[in-house]
Amino acid sequence: CIEVEVYSLSTDSWKRIDAIPASIKTLVLHSDQCAVYNGVAYFIMKKEDATYCFVSFDTDSEVFEEFLLPDAVVDGIESMLDNCKELIAEYKGSVCLLQSNLDFRASNDYIDMWVLQEKSFKKLLTVYLPGKRSFYPLAIRMSNELLVGYPCGSYLCSYNLETKQVTETGIKLAVDCYNNYNAHTY
């Protein structure tokens, strides 16, 4: 059973949302990844039949919506659950979903970036980082940079989404997010 409450800063109180659609009540969070943009929270959730969907909750109207995920995203979740990481973020005024796709056999790792437009996802781009293995999305900066971690020592690099330039930050992450993520999902 899912319970939803919304906290109001102006009243310093919690409000319980009672009008949760039955189809939403049966869903389970896929991961701890979520994003809030313009007062709307977005999540990837799993249905009872083991399929996945993208769910939003508008805190103003208190309305839930369910969106279909692209087949490629669902295939990635289902086939590479332990080798795949998603990030939900805002990019240029749209909600986007980034998914790492790690192929240990072919050395062909990449991140697909999907943008939610008119209640469906459109693939925006694919990011390849030459010479990097097992990388995963961490955040998108306002300067059109995708922050990426890679577990070989847990380092952080920046990928400019427009110029396609990779910048080594020299920053070692305090936590190996990739391995921590895998441990967290199991």
N, C-alpha and C positions, 0 to 999 in steps of 0.2 A: 504494500500500500504506500503510495506516495503522498506526502503532505507538503504543501507549499505555503510558505509564509513570506511576506514582504515587509521589510523594515523601513520605516519612514523617519528620516532625520528631523523633519519639521515637528513631528509629534513625539519623537523618541519612543516609538512603540512598534510592535509587530502586529501585522494583520494576517489572519489565516485566510487562504484562498479556498473556498469550498467548491467552486464550479470547475472541477478538474474533469475533463472528458474521460470516459471509461477507457478509451483506447490509450490514453496517456498514463493512467493509473497502473497499467500492467507492464509498463516499460521499465528497463533497468539501465542505469548509466553505464556506458561502454568504458569510459575512463574518467579521470578527474579533470579532463580538458573541457573548458567552457569559456565563453567570451560574453561580455556585456557591451552592447553598442547601441547608443540612442535609447537607453531604457529597455532594451530587449536582450534577454539572456538566450544563448544558443548552446545546445548540447548534442552529442552523438549518443543515441540510445539503442538498446537492443530489445527486440520484441520477443514475445513468448515463443514464436516459431523460429527463433534464432536469426532473424533478419535484422538489418540495421536501418536506422532512419535518423534524420536531423530534425531536432525539435527546437522551437522557439517559444519563449514566454515573454509577453509584453507586460511590463510591470504597471504601465498606465491603464491599459484597457483590460488587464487581467485575462488575456486571451492566449491560448496555446495554439500553435500551428505545427503541423508535421510536414516535412519536405522529403522528397525522395533523394537519396544519395546517388551519385553517378555509379553505374555498374563497376567501373574501374576502382572506385574508392571501396565499395563493398567487397570486391574481389581481393583487394589488398588487405582489408581487415580480416577476411575469412581465411585467406591462404597464408598470410604472413603475420599472424597475430603477435608472435614474439619478435618479429623483425621489422615491425612497422610502428610508426609513431605519428599521431595527428596533432595538428595545432589549429585552433580556431582563433582568428584574429580579424582586425579591421585593416583594410588596405584601400586607400583612396576613396573613402566614403562607402565602401561595401564590406559585407562580411565575407571572409574567405576561409577556406579550409586548405591547409597544407598537409600533405601526407608523404612521409618518407617511404621509399620503396628500396629495400636492401636486398640485393641479389648476390649472396656470397659466392656463388658458383661462377657467375659471369663478370664479376667486377664492374657492374654497370649500375651503381647506386644513383638515385636521383630523388628529387622532391617534386611532386606535382602540386600546382597551385590552382584551386578552383574558386570561382567567385559566385556568390549567390545573387542572381539577377532574376527578377520577376518570378520568384518562387521555384526556381530551378538552378542547378549549378552549371556553369560554363567553365571549361578548362581555359585558364589564362596563360599558363606557361609551365615549362618543365625546367628545373634547375639541375645542372650537372656541375660538380666541383671536381675538376681534373686533379688527380693525385690524392683525393680524399676518399676514405672508406667509412662506411657505417655512420654517415652524418645524418643529423635530424634537425628539424626546425625548432627554434626556441622562442622567437619573437620577431615582429616586424617593427622597425623604427620608422618614425615620421619622415626620415630622410631617404625613403625608398630602399632601405637596407633590410635584408633578411639576416637575422642573427642565427648562426648555425653552430651546433656543437658536434664534435666528433670524439668518440670514446677512446681513441688511442692516446691516453694521457688526459682525456677530458678537456680539450681546448676549445676556445671560442674563436670563430672567424665571422666575417661580415661579407655578405654577397649583395652587391648593388643590383637591384632588380631591373634597372634601366640600362646601365653600362655593362652589366654582366662581369664586373670586376670583383675579384676575391681579395679581401684584405685580411691578413693574419693579424690578430689583435695582440698576440703574445700573452693573452690572459688564460690562465689555467682555471677551469671551473672548480669551485669548492666541492662540488658533488658531481659524480659521474652520472649525469641525468639519464643517459641511455640505460645503463645497467640498473640504476635505481628505479627507472620506469618499469623495466622488465621484472624486477623483483616485486614491485608494487602490484603489477597486474596478476601475479600468481600468489 
